[in-house]
Amino acid sequence: MKRLISVLCAMASALVAGQSIAAANKAISEKPTNYAGYNALAAALVQRAQETSDSALYVQAEDALKKSLELAPNNFETLKIRVSVLLGEHEYPAALEAAASLNKRTPDDVMVYGLLTDANVELGNYKEAEDAAQWMLNLRRGNRPALIRAGHLRELFGDAEGAYELMDLAFQSTPRTDTEERADLLTQMGHLRLMCGSADAAEKLLAQALAIRADYPAALESLAQVRMAQKRYEDAVKLLEQRYRAVPRATNLYDLAEALQSAGHDEEAARAFAEFEAKSLLEANRKDNSNRQLVLYYADRAQRPDKALEVARQEIAWRHDVYTLDAYGWALAATGDYEGAHEQIQKALEVGIKDPQILAHAAFIARRYDEGQAGSAGTR
């Protein structure tokens, strides 16, 4: 019965999204010269793309926005939605430039500050992101989009408990009818509880999220992380297989391959890693890529430190968030450049991040760096 309820909830979620898109198309057919209908369609497509990770929907949203701008050139709302599309396509520098332009045009628009926050976070401009999030709160105290962004920043700064409190505040202010937002917030809260070391609390929150939407990829991923922490590797594999079936992207395949290896399915894991490499290389030159996972694959699995460093340099050339700094540092370590690796990983740690993988990499690099420093001192 629980499974049936979850499936029905998922169907209802998809139906709501479909209805939003259908309503926008209906508005366009009734008033084809009104730009608002195209904006509504683009916004609905962006929301659906965020829910499903289907990048093709962003292309459709762009088409709707082009039509909107033909009808109403330089329309402010249209340009805001376009920034959301750029963020979804991982075109973060372009998104930041566009959001900054909108901010100069209308400096008291709350959601433009949200767009500035998002772009700056992805690029690693954390001070600027924090300033933009604070402006959101200053302009409209306690608004939900600002609480969520502040929560993300708290986590990046190493305060998982504080992040949880902000996400909980956002959840409490979310209407029960807004099922997608509630599922997303429950998922983020579950992730934060796991970060704080409480797998049981995380599991309960994620069960609630999956009761709202049984196929929610982010919740499946977080619950798989809980199962990995519990050493229930077979269960983690099943969850990640479900996520990969729903969203067959290279990043999701990498997680599945790691779980297969942890579960002792070495041959299946090897096949999955090989398929991951092939898929990842196809998207390596796009901004929306799986390059950070590809760095880990080349450094840890394929024993190709040269390739790991090549891919890492490509990413670090345009973004400096903590995860890219970690990948670059790890690639440098794989080549034996522990001094360079130490410099990069320290930049990530200075932000305050408590991500387990980054901390593990930092500990290894610190040991090798200290050994190198001691050896250098001994030869003088």
C-alpha positions in Angstrom: 0.0 0.0 0.0 2.8 2.4 0.9 4.5 1.8 -2.5 1.1 2.4 -4.3 0.7 5.7 -2.4 4.2 6.8 -3.3 3.6 6.0 -7.0 0.4 7.9 -7.0 2.1 10.9 -5.4 4.8 10.8 -8.1 2.1 10.6 -10.8 0.3 13.5 -9.2 3.6 15.5 -9.2 4.2 14.9 -12.8 0.5 15.7 -13.5 0.9 19.1 -11.8 4.0 19.9 -13.8 2.2 18.8 -17.0 -0.8 20.9 -16.2 1.4 24.0 -15.7 3.0 23.5 -19.1 -0.4 22.7 -20.7 -1.9 25.8 -19.1 0.9 28.0 -20.5 0.5 26.5 -24.0 -3.2 27.2 -23.8 -2.6 30.8 -22.8 -0.2 31.1 -25.8 -2.8 29.6 -28.2 -5.4 32.1 -26.9 -3.2 35.1 -26.9 -0.2 34.4 -29.2 1.0 38.0 -29.2 1.2 38.2 -25.4 4.7 37.6 -24.1 3.4 36.5 -20.6 2.3 33.1 -21.9 5.7 32.4 -23.2 7.2 33.4 -19.9 4.8 31.1 -18.1 5.8 28.2 -20.4 9.5 28.9 -19.9 9.2 29.0 -16.1 7.2 25.8 -16.1 9.8 24.1 -18.3 12.6 25.3 -16.0 10.8 23.9 -13.0 10.3 20.6 -14.7 13.9 20.5 -15.7 15.0 21.1 -12.2 12.8 18.2 -11.0 13.9 15.7 -13.6 17.4 16.9 -14.6 16.3 16.7 -18.2 18.5 19.2 -20.0 16.4 19.1 -23.1 13.7 21.1 -21.3 16.1 24.0 -20.9 16.4 24.2 -24.7 12.6 24.3 -25.0 12.6 27.1 -22.3 15.1 29.1 -24.3 12.9 28.8 -27.4 9.9 30.1 -25.4 12.0 33.0 -24.1 13.2 34.0 -27.5 9.6 34.3 -28.6 8.8 36.3 -25.5 11.7 38.8 -26.2 10.6 39.1 -29.8 7.2 40.3 -28.5 8.5 42.4 -25.6 12.2 43.2 -26.0 14.3 43.6 -22.9 11.4 42.5 -20.7 12.6 42.2 -17.1 10.7 39.0 -16.1 11.8 37.3 -19.3 15.4 38.1 -18.6 15.2 36.8 -15.1 13.9 33.5 -16.3 16.7 33.4 -18.8 19.2 33.6 -16.0 17.5 30.5 -14.4 18.0 28.7 -17.8 21.7 29.7 -17.9 22.1 28.3 -14.3 20.4 25.1 -15.3 22.7 24.7 -18.2 25.7 25.4 -15.9 26.7 28.5 -17.8 27.6 30.2 -14.5 29.8 33.1 -15.8 27.1 34.1 -18.3 24.4 33.7 -15.6 26.4 35.9 -13.2 26.9 38.6 -15.8 23.2 38.6 -16.7 22.1 38.7 -13.1 24.5 41.6 -12.3 23.0 43.5 -15.2 19.5 43.0 -14.0 20.6 44.0 -10.4 21.9 47.3 -11.7 18.6 47.8 -13.6 16.4 47.0 -10.6 18.4 46.9 -7.3 15.5 46.0 -5.0 14.4 42.8 -6.8 14.7 40.0 -4.2 14.9 37.1 -6.7 17.7 38.8 -8.7 19.8 38.6 -5.5 18.9 34.9 -5.4 20.2 34.5 -8.9 23.4 36.3 -8.0 23.7 34.0 -5.0 23.3 30.9 -7.1 25.8 31.9 -9.7 28.4 33.1 -7.2 28.2 29.9 -5.2 28.8 27.7 -8.3 31.8 29.8 -9.2 33.2 29.8 -5.7 32.7 33.5 -5.0 31.4 32.8 -1.5 31.7 36.3 0.0 29.7 37.7 -2.9 27.2 34.9 -2.6 26.8 35.6 1.2 26.3 39.3 0.5 23.6 38.6 -2.1 21.8 36.2 0.2 21.9 38.8 3.0 20.3 41.4 0.7 17.5 38.9 0.1 16.8 38.7 3.8 17.2 42.5 4.2 14.7 43.2 1.5 12.1 40.6 2.6 12.7 39.2 6.0 12.3 35.5 6.4 11.4 34.8 2.8 11.7 31.1 1.8 14.1 31.4 -1.2 16.5 33.4 1.0 16.4 30.9 3.9 17.2 28.1 1.5 20.1 29.9 0.0 21.4 30.9 3.4 21.1 27.3 4.4 23.2 26.1 1.5 25.9 28.7 2.5 25.8 27.6 6.1 26.6 24.1 5.0 29.4 25.2 2.7 30.8 27.2 5.7 30.8 24.1 7.9 27.7 24.8 10.0 25.4 21.8 9.2 23.3 22.3 12.3 22.7 26.0 11.4 21.9 24.9 7.8 19.4 22.4 9.1 17.6 25.1 11.2 17.3 27.4 8.2 16.0 24.6 6.0 13.5 23.6 8.7 12.2 27.2 8.9 11.8 27.1 5.1 10.0 23.8 5.3 7.6 25.0 8.0 6.6 28.0 5.8 6.0 25.8 2.7 2.3 25.2 1.9 1.3 21.5 2.0 0.1 21.9 -1.6 3.6 22.7 -2.8 4.6 19.1 -2.8 7.8 19.5 -4.9 9.3 22.1 -2.7 8.4 20.1 0.4 10.1 17.0 -1.1 13.2 18.9 -1.9 13.5 20.5 1.5 13.0 17.2 3.3 15.7 15.8 1.1 18.1 18.6 2.0 17.2 18.2 5.6 17.9 14.5 5.5 21.3 15.1 3.8 22.2 17.6 6.6 21.2 15.1 9.3 23.5 12.6 7.7 26.3 15.2 7.6 25.7 15.6 11.4 26.1 11.9 11.9 22.5 10.9 12.5 21.7 8.3 9.8 18.4 7.4 11.6 17.1 10.9 11.5 18.2 11.3 7.9 16.4 8.1 6.9 13.1 9.3 8.4 13.2 12.6 6.6 14.1 11.0 3.3 11.3 8.5 3.7 8.9 11.4 4.0 10.4 13.0 0.8 10.0 9.7 -1.1 6.5 9.3 0.2 5.7 12.6 -1.5 7.6 11.7 -4.7 8.8 8.1 -5.0 11.2 8.7 -7.9 12.8 11.9 -6.7 16.4 11.6 -7.8 18.0 13.7 -5.1 16.1 11.8 -2.3 17.2 8.4 -3.8 20.8 9.6 -3.9 20.7 10.8 -0.3 19.0 7.6 1.0 21.7 5.7 -0.9 24.3 7.6 1.0 22.5 6.7 4.2 22.6 3.0 3.2 26.3 3.3 2.4 27.0 4.8 5.8 25.0 1.8 7.3 27.1 -0.6 5.1 23.9 -1.7 3.5 25.6 -1.7 0.1 23.1 -3.8 -1.8 20.3 -1.5 -0.8 22.4 1.5 -1.9 22.9 -0.2 -5.3 19.1 -0.7 -5.8 18.4 3.0 -5.0 21.1 4.2 -7.3 20.0 1.9 -10.1 16.5 3.4 -9.7 18.0 6.9 -9.9 20.0 6.1 -12.9 17.0 4.6 -14.7 15.1 7.9 -14.0 18.1 10.2 -14.9 20.7 8.3 -17.0 23.4 10.9 -16.6 27.1 10.2 -16.3 27.4 11.6 -12.7 24.7 9.2 -11.6 26.4 6.3 -13.2 29.6 7.1 -11.4 27.8 6.9 -8.0 26.2 3.6 -9.0 29.6 2.2 -10.1 31.1 3.1 -6.7 28.2 1.4 -4.9 28.6 -1.7 -7.0 32.2 -1.9 -6.1 31.4 -1.5 -2.4 28.8 -4.3 -2.7 31.5 -6.6 -4.1 30.2 -6.7 -7.7 33.6 -6.0 -9.2 32.8 -7.0 -12.8 29.6 -5.0 -12.9 31.4 -2.1 -11.3 34.2 -2.3 -13.9 31.6 -2.2 -16.7 29.8 0.7 -15.1 33.1 2.7 -14.7 34.0 2.1 -18.3 30.6 3.2 -19.5 30.8 6.2 -17.2 34.2 7.2 -18.8 32.7 7.0 -22.3 29.6 9.0 -21.4 31.6 11.6 -19.4 34.1 12.2 -22.2 31.2 13.0 -24.6 30.2 15.9 -22.4 33.6 17.0 -21.1 33.8 20.1 -23.2 30.4 21.4 -22.1 29.8 23.4 -19.0 27.2 20.9 -17.8 29.5 18.0 -17.4 30.7 15.3 -15.1 34.4 16.4 -15.1 34.8 16.4 -11.3 33.8 12.7 -11.2 36.0 12.1 -14.3 39.0 13.5 -12.4 38.3 11.0 -9.5 38.0 8.2 -12.0 41.3 8.9 -13.7 43.1 9.5 -10.3 41.6 6.6 -8.3 40.4 4.0 -10.7 42.1 4.2 -14.1 45.5 5.3 -12.7 45.8 8.0 -15.3 47.1 11.0 -13.3 47.9 12.9 -16.5 44.3 12.7 -17.7 43.0 13.6 -14.2 45.1 16.7 -14.2 44.1 17.7 -17.8 40.4 17.5 -16.9 40.9 19.3 -13.6 42.8 22.1 -15.2 39.9 22.6 -17.6 37.5 23.0 -14.8 39.6 25.2 -12.5 40.1 27.6 -15.4 36.6 28.9 -15.0 35.3 28.0 -11.6 36.8 27.9 -8.1 34.1 26.4 -5.9 35.2 24.0 -3.1 34.4 20.9 -5.1 36.5 22.0 -8.1 39.3 23.0 -5.8 39.2 19.5 -4.2 39.2 17.8 -7.6 42.2 19.9 -8.8 44.1 19.3 -5.6 43.4 15.6 -5.9 44.6 15.5 -9.5 47.8 17.3 -8.5 48.3 14.8 -5.7 47.9 11.9 -8.1 50.8 13.3 -10.2 53.0 13.6 -7.0 52.7 17.4 -6.8 51.8 17.5 -3.1 52.9 21.1 -2.6 50.5 22.3 -5.3 47.8 19.9 -4.0 48.2 21.3 -0.5 47.8 24.8 -1.8 44.5 24.0 -3.5 43.0 21.8 -0.8 43.7 24.5 1.8 41.7 27.0 -0.3 38.8 24.6 -0.1 39.2 24.1 3.7 39.4 27.8 4.3 35.8 28.1 3.3 34.9 25.8 6.2 33.5 22.9 4.2 33.1 19.6 6.2 32.4 17.3 3.2 33.8 13.8 4.1 35.5 13.3 0.8 37.2 16.7 0.9 38.3 16.1 4.4 39.7 12.6 3.5 41.6 14.1 0.6 42.9 16.9 2.7 44.2 14.5 5.4 46.0 12.4 2.8 47.5 15.4 1.0 48.6 16.9 4.4 50.5 13.7 5.3 52.3 13.6 2.0 53.0 17.3 2.1 54.4 17.2 5.6 56.6 14.2 4.6 57.9 16.2 1.7 58.7 19.2 3.9 60.4 17.0 6.4 62.5 15.4 3.7 63.5 18.8 2.3 64.6 20.0 5.7 66.6 16.9 6.2 68.7 17.4 3.1 69.8 20.9 4.0 
